[in-house]
Amino acid sequence: MMIPTVLILGAGSDMAVAIARKFAANNYAIQLAARKPELLHAQEQDLRIRHNVAVTSHGFDALDFESHVSFFQSLPVKPDVVICVFGYLGDQEKGQNDWQEASRILHTNYTGAVSILNVVAEDMAARKTGTIIGISSVAGDRGRMSNYLYGSAKAGFTAYLSGLRNRLFHAGVHVMSVQPGFVNTRMTEGLTLPPLLTAQPEEVANDIFKAASKKKNVVYSKWFWRYIMLIITSIPEFIFKKLKL
Amino acid sequence: MVKQLSNWGNYPILDCDESSFTQEEQLTQYVNTHDHIIARGNGRCYGDASLGEHSISTLRYDKVLQFDTENGIFECQAGITLDQVLAITVPRGWFLPVTPGTKFITIGGAVASDVHGKNHHAEGSFSNHVITMDVLTGVGFMSCSPENNPDLFWATCGGMGLTGIITKVQFRLKKIETAYIRQKQIKAENLDEIIRLFDEYKDYTYSMAWIDCLKKGKNFGRSILIVGEHATKEELSDKQKAAPLLLPDKLKLTIPFNLPSFVLNNFTVKAFNMLYYAKNYKKEMNGVVPYEPFFYPLDAIHHWNRGYGKQGFVQYQFVLPIDRKEGLAAIMHRISDKGWGSFLAVLKVFGKQDDLISFPMEGYTLALDFPVRKGLFPFLDELDALVLEYGGKLYLSKDARMQQEVFWKSYPNAERFANIINTYNPVGKFRSVQSDRLLITKP
């Protein structure tokens, strides 16, 4: 049997490390892609030694939209699974009156993701096979004063993934969206997160792998976030706007 | 971010600013912009050795860099835990050269505490198997080994993170044929007998004893000696032979320790340990067991430390020189008279070790838990005085309360150690609550 390959976009993050290990443990060949591929050396070695799989590293900048086509074409093997992990939480307050910050949040989480996944989608649609997994966020389920720049970009990304899923279903390509809640990573290190609601990156990686093998469409991680968000999205707007969330 | 941190003993609990890193540059930048830093691995030391104003977590710095499966040489970033190392090496026929009683510590922690295992008398402590390591000191990144910058090397082994942040470690593994241990358990009626048994079975690579610290009279010091060797293929059962290097999937316990943590109180521990003794209904029992219950019986109970409640506990581990075994009886008598310590304690004989600051030295070491309560610390000060009187010392990785003069009197190289720290950590950038308390660094 052919060994499947997974491409991980934004490979340096804690979530990506956990996802790569999970797929490598299940005998996937790994393609790591990040802005500074030279920093991926240790991670590459780690995956090879732990799981005895083939690993390659590639330079990829989510904000350099022009480069996305050539990036994807340059991959030595076309991946069977593509996971879009990169994201930028940014600083909401700063972004409110600093367009640099706001645009970086929007373009990393939305435009960059759309730009690269458009390329991937064309390729998979033509080959009539493959899986695309996008890591969105529960922050996209409803805008809140504390992070609506990030949340709105993730909302856009969630809608993009659902549309892509609809389109690619007819080509035999599976698209899965992941809505993690709080995850204990370097990105959230400065935030106070409630321990019971906070997942470890390894838990999210396990959820993703399991859900992808079952061809789920939308997966919340941890699972109860689906219900938390159901409640949050059910609050009438005239009440919601008065809350300080 | 500032949060409340405590280590395995849940005492003390302190406000610490915790950060992590995944790349060397992030660490360098952090160290350049902060003071009062102490590295923290998985928080399995018991006391305040890895607590400080700024604690830098190594847990995300956990990549394996090299594994030479021919010669058993392993190189990794310091934040990887022993259980991850074992998961990689055991299926390929290699084992940790030295392991403490939990596999949930990091390699960096193993070096900083210079951990010992059941094989200390035969194979020394962890530092004896380290080939080379990298440390981000107060004067920059440095490599060290017993040959290269030996003063830094020896001050870092057992040095509780005071030379800087250990970032990479290369060490030797030990060849194994199987993932099983051929184990022998022998009951001893009392302290004299267990000491005699240790001597009789000293040719075994692994040995330790569970000792009853509360029993008085003729059964004072009754115990179970547990010795073992890595099993060869021939020694396995047919079922085990099918996959001799199989990594244990989940812990399968041979002793009844798998209680939910909330029932682990003084009363139930006593009851279960009675059963534990009773289970060894024969004087001597032999078996071939997976390595996990042999090395890590307590890891099976997640968070067993919570069993001691909110106040936490301290683990008291001391070592006495080999020719002062009367001190062992004297200290144990004080503990059994007081009745405050854990019912079961671990007794072990160390082999020779004479280095800068590591805990082991040739002699007897005893470790037991004391739940924190009113009057405990004055009582432990009394025990400290006895330990000093008999020429012993306390294990820094488990300490949360020793007075500074105990450290300076009991560690023969304390002065030299402090001088080396001054060379590599000149402005006291790396310091912990413990090092301030012991006046190794200036508070």
Interface residues (C-beta under 8 A of the other chain):
Chain A: G12 D14 V17 L39 A42 Q43 Q45 D46 I49 R50 R186 E189 G190 L191 T192
Chain B: M1 E18 S19 S20 T22 Q23 R60 D62 K63 V64 L65 Q66 F67 Q77 A87 I88
